[in-house]
Amino acid sequence: TKDYFMSATEVTQALYEEVMGADLKPDYKDKYVGPKYPVHSIRWIDACEFCNKLSEREGLQKVYTPEQLTYKPDSWSPEQTMTNYVMDPAANGYRLPTSVEWEYAAKGGSEGVKSLFIYPGSNDYNEVAWVKENAALTEGGDAVLHEVAGKQPNQLGIYDMAGNIWEWTMAGKATNQRVFRGGRYGLHGDVYQVTCSY
């Protein structure tokens, strides 16, 4: 295996807007908007394009190449096309982690084996994750998204791996299958153990 780097926080809206040159506010309709909030509700292709643009900005090779796929959703519908992104594992640019890489980082890497936790960095999700039980602004209110790094990090210094928003990962470097990892602020925390995926 090769070493890899991972951001200490989810991608913030400030970084996303800076790299993409796009204003997220019209899509977010002023809900959960702010420079330190994580980007949310973006498609897989948006995440791949962000990685490519960040790579270009820093003089690195693009990892993803767009390709048009034609498919038939069922036998009676006409053919449709969609954009898919193919990963070049030899490229040195930014990319989404594989599900296995994400889990290794969530467990705390080699430091994590010294103290195995149920959740990334703790046995108590209240310490490391924004979830339904603790993410409301008022008692009895709805759970809401929070700014990144509002809870304690795991052993590697990575925040919000068990809750705030789900994170895109790839099933593997040789496949374009997508897997959600982590937790989400509106769902129960007891289900977001390090090994869960969706």
Sequence and secondary structure as in RCSB ss.txt:
>XXXX:A:sequence
TKDYFMSATEVTQALYEEVMGADLKPDYKDKYVGPKYPVHSIRWIDACEFCNKLSEREGLQKVYTPEQLTYKPDS
WSPEQTMTNYVMDPAANGYRLPTSVEWEYAAKGGSEGVKSLFIYPGSNDYNEVAWVKENAALTEGGDAVLHEVAG
KQPNQLGIYDMAGNIWEWTMAGKATNQRVFRGGRYGLHGDVYQVTCSY
>XXXX:A:secstr
       SS  BHHHHHHHHT   HHHHTTSS STTSB  S  HHHHHHHHHHHHHHTT    EEEEEEEE SST
TS  EEEEEEEE TT  S    BHHHHHHHHTTHHHHTTS  SBTTBS HHHH   TTT BSSTTS B    TT 
S   TTS   SSSSS EEEES TT   EEEES  TTS GGG  TT B 
